[in-house]
Amino acid sequence: MAKELTRFEEKVYTVVKKIPFGETRTYKWVAEKIGSPNASKAVGNALNKNPFPIIVPCHRVVNSSGYPGKYAFGPGLKKKLLASEKATKCCQKYRKKLKNWSVN
């Protein structure tokens, strides 16, 4: 049986879903976006319980120093996901440039 989300968790997940592919935000940024600027730790706790990791990309939330921080599936996987997204985003930009480039 699925656990019901708290209003706080709903707010956190709604904001985190909007973080663009290949980008990161801080726990503090999420806390500020939901109107609870001093709730960075609570944001982390909510993300640790994220029941929708494919829909709510909690791996895109890092601590203020830029360090990935904790991740429910392990910090190694979080680092790999972030690296993979950055590499994919970079490749997408490169492919767009190649698409517009022609040899005469």
C-alpha positions as CSV (number, residue, x, y, z in Angstrom):
1,M,0.0,0.0,0.0
2,A,1.4,3.4,-1.0
3,K,2.1,5.9,1.7
4,E,0.4,9.3,1.3
5,L,2.6,12.2,0.8
6,T,2.7,15.1,3.3
7,R,1.9,18.6,1.9
8,F,5.6,19.4,2.5
9,E,6.8,16.4,0.4
10,E,4.3,17.3,-2.4
11,K,5.8,20.9,-2.5
12,V,9.3,19.5,-2.6
13,Y,8.6,17.0,-5.3
14,T,6.7,19.5,-7.5
15,V,9.7,21.9,-7.4
16,V,12.3,19.2,-8.0
17,K,10.4,17.8,-11.0
18,K,11.1,21.1,-12.7
19,I,14.9,21.0,-12.4
20,P,16.1,20.7,-16.0
21,F,18.0,17.7,-17.3
22,G,21.7,18.1,-16.8
23,E,21.4,20.9,-14.2
24,T,21.5,20.9,-10.4
25,R,20.0,22.9,-7.6
26,T,20.8,23.1,-3.9
27,Y,18.7,21.8,-1.0
28,K,18.5,25.5,0.1
29,W,17.3,26.6,-3.3
30,V,14.4,24.0,-3.1
31,A,13.6,25.1,0.4
32,E,13.4,28.7,-0.7
33,K,11.2,27.8,-3.7
34,I,8.7,26.1,-1.5
35,G,8.6,29.1,0.9
36,S,10.5,27.4,3.7
37,P,14.0,29.0,3.5
38,N,15.3,27.3,6.7
39,A,14.1,23.8,5.8
40,S,17.1,22.6,3.7
41,K,17.5,19.5,6.0
42,A,13.8,18.7,5.8
43,V,14.1,19.0,2.0
44,G,16.9,16.4,2.1
45,N,14.8,14.1,4.3
46,A,11.8,14.4,1.9
47,L,14.0,13.6,-1.1
48,N,15.5,10.6,0.8
49,K,11.9,9.2,0.9
50,N,11.2,10.0,-2.7
51,P,8.9,7.2,-4.0
52,F,9.1,8.4,-7.6
53,P,12.9,8.7,-8.4
54,I,12.3,8.4,-12.1
55,I,9.7,11.2,-12.1
56,V,11.2,13.3,-9.4
57,P,14.9,13.6,-10.2
58,C,16.2,14.0,-6.6
59,H,19.7,13.2,-7.8
60,R,19.8,16.8,-9.2
61,V,19.7,18.3,-5.8
62,V,23.1,18.9,-4.2
63,N,24.4,20.6,-1.1
64,S,25.4,24.3,-1.1
65,S,29.1,23.5,-1.6
66,G,28.2,21.6,-4.8
67,Y,29.1,18.2,-3.3
68,P,26.4,15.7,-4.4
69,G,25.5,14.8,-0.8
70,K,23.5,11.8,0.2
71,Y,21.3,9.7,-2.1
72,A,18.9,6.9,-1.1
73,F,20.4,4.6,-3.7
74,G,24.0,5.5,-2.7
75,P,26.3,8.4,-3.4
76,G,28.1,6.6,-6.2
77,L,25.0,6.2,-8.2
78,K,24.1,9.9,-7.7
79,K,27.5,10.9,-9.1
80,K,27.1,8.6,-12.0
81,L,23.6,9.9,-12.8
82,L,24.8,13.5,-12.7
83,A,27.9,12.8,-14.8
84,S,25.7,10.9,-17.3
85,E,23.2,13.8,-17.6
86,K,26.0,16.3,-18.1
87,A,27.7,14.2,-20.7
88,T,24.4,13.6,-22.5
89,K,23.5,17.3,-22.5
90,C,27.0,18.1,-23.8
91,C,26.6,15.5,-26.6
92,Q,23.2,16.9,-27.5
93,K,24.7,20.4,-27.9
94,Y,27.5,18.9,-30.0
95,R,25.1,17.0,-32.2
96,K,23.1,20.1,-32.9
97,K,26.3,21.9,-34.0
98,L,27.2,19.0,-36.2
99,K,23.8,18.9,-37.7
100,N,24.1,22.5,-38.9
101,W,27.7,22.0,-40.2
102,S,28.2,20.9,-43.7
103,V,31.3,20.2,-45.8
104,N,31.3,21.8,-49.2
